[in-house]
Amino acid sequence: MKSLFLGVAILALAGCAASRQEVVEQLGQQYIGQNVDQMVVSLGPPASTFRMNSGEMSYIWQLTSETNFAAESDRYGIAGRAKTNFCKVSVITTPAGIVTQLRTEDASGTGGIIGALGVDIRGSVCARHLGLMPRRS
């Protein structure tokens, strides 16, 4: 009975936020081909910029990070661990400032056995921060 309840709960929670791939697709549709100024208006100033030899520019936004703590106790004492999940958005622009490439460095908040099996219950950190929902086909 517990496993049935757990399965239903997983299915109910799955898809609450977009996956990493969906974040890249949605942000790419919104910003690729646009001037990087549109991203600055939406996301604020980038954390870093770099001018490449080609004249192209690289921009990185550090949007958010989350640190989750877990502690367990046994007869030997208490042991704990911390894991930080983050959201970074990186773009490359032409010398004129037009976004040509977009990628994210993103981590899911799903861990444990469920996360190891590739099930992403919580969605990506970027999706939750940006309020991006999965697209239903």
N, C-alpha and C positions, 0 to 999 in steps of 0.2 A: 504494500500500500504506500509506503514511504517513497519508493522509487517511482510509482505512478504520479504521486503529487509533485515530486522533484521534476519529472519530465514535463508535466503540464506547466509548472512554474517557469522552467527554462524557455519553453515555447512562448509563454506569455510575455516574458521579458525580452526575448530576442527581437532585435529590430527596433528598439526604442531610439537608437541613434544610428546614423550612417556608419558604414565601415570605412576603413582607411581608403580603399579604392574608390568608394563613392565620394569621399571628400575631395580627392584629387580630380575626379571627373566633374563634380559640381563647381569647384573653384576654377578648374580649367575652362569650363564653358563660360563662366562669368568673367574671367580676367584675361585669358590668352587672346591676343589681338588688340587688347585695350592698352592705354597708356598706364604706366605703373602708378601714376598719380591717383587713379581710381582705387588702387589697393591701399594707398596711404590714407585716403579719405575714409575707407571702410575699416582698416585694421590699425590705423595709427602709424607713426613713423617706424621704420624697420630698426631692428636691433643692430644690424651691421650692413654695410655696403662694401663692394669691392669692384674697382674698374679693372677689367681684363685687358690684356694686350690687344685684343681684337677691337676694343672700343665698347664691347658689350659690358653690361653691368650685372652684378649679382647682388640680390637683396635677400636678407633673411629676417623673418619675423619670429620672435620667440613669443608665442601667444599665451601659453599657460603651462603649468606643470602641476602635477598632483602627487603627493607622497602618501602611500598607504602603509600602515604598520600592522603587523600581525605578531601576536605573542602566544606562546604555548608554555604550559607548565607541566612538569612531570616530577618524579621523586628526586631528581637532581637539581631542580630549580626552575627558573624561568628563562626561556630563550626567545628572542624576537628577531624580526627582520623587517627591513623597510625597502620599499620599491618605489622609485619615482617614475611616473609616466609623464610624457611631455608632448607638446605640440609645437612644431616649427614649420613654417611655410617658407620655401625658397623659390625664387624666380630668377630667370635670366631675361634681360631685356636687350633690345637693339640699342645702338648708340642714341637713337631718337627717343628711347624710353618705352618702346612697345614690348609687352610681355610676349615672349616666344616659348618659354618652358616654365612649368610649374611642378613642384613636387613637395611632398610633406615628409617630415620625419615625425612619426606619430607612433604612439603605443596604445594598445588597448588596455583597459582596466581589468579585463577578465583574466584571471589567473587560475592556479590550481589545476586539477585534472580536466575541468571543462575547457579552460584556456588551452591546455596542452593538446586537446583533441581538435582544436581549431574552431571551437564554438565561441563566437564573440557576442556575449550577452549585452554588455554595456555599450558597444560601439566604440569608435575611436575617441581619444581625448579631444582631438580637433573638432570632431562632429559635435560633441557635447558643448564645447566652448563656443562654437559658432552657431549652435542651434540647428544643425543640418540633420534632417530626417532621411531615412532610406527612401529611395524612389521605388515605388511599387510598379511592377510591369503588368 
